[in-house]
């Protein structure tokens, strides 16, 4: 099957998952870095509770009778190359998918992923001796470089759209997960400054809302701010635009395809959301995760209809089995 006159479905799928996996590695690195700084700044904080919160965000179950510390978190969520939910596993999967789509991604994009993958082992060894700051910083910088190169070296064709679509859906899902743990899991929840830092939104929030803003505005900012590129509304808008352009042959009178419907409904819901509805935030976050899952399945059925890479579970903050 081909998605357009020029792109094979396997290439489209690889580009979609490159976008998701690089975004996943970036988001996970940001979250781990925010939690590490939280623990360093407050040596009296509960390390076990903070680590359980990390696992809850990323959908990894931890037995209640098992002690949880940052060493075990890093081993599972950063250094496990076999798991697509860890940083190394996500970057490994991104590199493999980029290799499949080597004729479409630019040379600079490929070199960024390839060199990053080969540097991880050295940075992992250093992280075990002196701490993970340099390791996590490398991942964040290279993810930003990769997406910057995608924007500056790829034509705005279907290949670029699949990369942006994958990044956007992953970003929506991760923000929803962060907020869900803050709202639903009060015992292990991150505080609002940590959540902002984990979302890469701390400085943008202060500039937009002011240093003395009510912490309750954090959820509204991360969900609804149109100008912040990591907000849910901004990511949904980008995903909807990509889906509209990918389905450009759809007649104006015909019902949009399921993936665009799922994303468009949530984008419209947030666009015209009444502030009072934020009081029902848990239900809204659940809807967001369900919409991401529905859109991902619909994209797969429409453009690459066969079993693909592992995806996030969207029913809750747990992950499907690998």
Secondary structure, 3 states (H helix, E strand, C coil): CECCCCCEHHHHHHHHHHHHHHHHHHHHHHHHHHHHHHHHHCCCCCHHHHHHHHHHHCCCCCCCCCCCCHHHHHHHHCCCCCCCCCHHHHHHHHHHHHHHCCCCCCHHHHHHHHHHHHHHHHHHHHHHHHCCHHHHHHHHHHHHHHHHHHHHHCCCCHHHHHHHHHHHHHHHHHHHHHHHHHHHCCCCCCCHHHHHHHCCCHHHHHHHHCCCCCCCHHHHHHHHCCCCCCCHHHHHHHHHHHHHHHCCCCCCCCCCCHHHHHHHHHHHHHHCCCHHHHHHHHHHHHHHHHHHHHHHHHHHHHHCCCCCCCCCCCCCCCCCCC
